[in-house]
Amino acid sequence: MTTSLYFIVRLIAAWFVAFLVLAILIDATPLGYFDGWPLTFLFFVTIGFVVIGAVSHLRRVRLIAGQVDAGTLGNRQRRQIEIPFEAGEAFDLLDAAIRELPRTEEIESARDSLQIRAKVKRLEPYGHSPSRYVNPLALFGIPRNQIQATVTPADGTGSVTLICEPESGAWSDWFRVDDGTNLENAEAITRAVARRIAERRRGEKAAAAQTVTEKELTVAKLSLLHAQVEPHFLYNTLASAQYLTRTDPARADEMLGHLIQYLRHSLPRTDDALSTLGVELERSRAYLEILKLRMGPRLALQIDVPEDLRTTPLPPMMLQTLVENAIKHGLEPKPGGGTVWILARSNDRIVSVTVADDGDGFNAESTGTGIGLKNVRERLRLVYGNAATLAIVANFPNGVAATITVPVVAPGTGADAQEPGHG
């Protein structure tokens, strides 16, 4: 109450002083002999409109801000807004918020200096009242407000200084009120910035949730592949071992040993943690050794993987998928069989793992669905983003070569990847 009363008294005092100075000036001129009642009448009419305008201003400020104090009553409003984006993004967000204000015009946006200036045509909050034609204050009307905003770069954020004020000098604040229009502009820009930040956050959360869902689905698929031993492969291996127990017990024992090794590495994992190139190589070697015993001279195997690369983190089942593709779609359909190569090389913190064959290649009529390779690509994207790739090319002179390229250290694994135990 005291603040409101002081605000009204201050305006009355300013106009009283203005009329007093005007009366002194008139009295000092040849016009001073005129009766002073017209000036006195004009003074009381003006004071009446000043009080009415001040009370309306107080009521409107209370409606906009919910409270009346020295900060909300002023014609000039200052806001400090912290935007949790880098300065360029903060500037774009602020620029869009200012441009959306009603009746905004003459916008000057300087991205290099991170400054925005704009004029806002003032809207009559109470419409066009007939009293404005007899209101002396209408002669000193201020038709526009102005906005100045500056973004100051900080550590990954943008600090915004926002100023909303009348398009007139500070002296006018002693005589006129802005009917809360600058307070309204400052609040509107602050709300718009907060809304846009919230929208960005919701979008980021939705994208993160989508990524998590995609990862969970892919992990579920890979876990199923990990836990699943192909029935035909298992049946054929056991049938071959049963036959060899009668004809060649030593080979039967060797085959069962490879099968045990393969099954040990194919047990379901309790989480989606990365495996290593060494562990995945042992699984694939066991698989190929079993097939060598079954296919005989139709299958040859060559492995060239340096020992220091075997600790490279690698998602499980990826290498196995490429090896199975080489057998099923490359060598098994080929009457004479062929060779499978598994190679690994490193270059500038990047490891490339290649599975190649000299089978029928792209000319063969494939019976596959492509799900395995699709899962490999999806898992690479989820684990490494754009830092990993899968390339499928023709091998010379025959066959296909598939190459997985991954960083030496996977995201979130630390500098030293440890090869997990086999259990």
Beta strands, then each sheet from edge to edge (+ up, - down):
strand 1: 77-83
strand 2: 104-110
strand 3: 115-121
strand 4: 144-153
strand 5: 158-166
strand 6: 275-276
strand 7: 299-304
strand 8: 313-314
strand 9: 338-347
strand 10: 350-357
strand 11: 389-394
strand 12: 400-407
sheet 1: 1+ 5- 4+ 3- 2+
sheet 2: 6+ 8-
sheet 3: 7+ 9+ 10- 12+ 11-
end
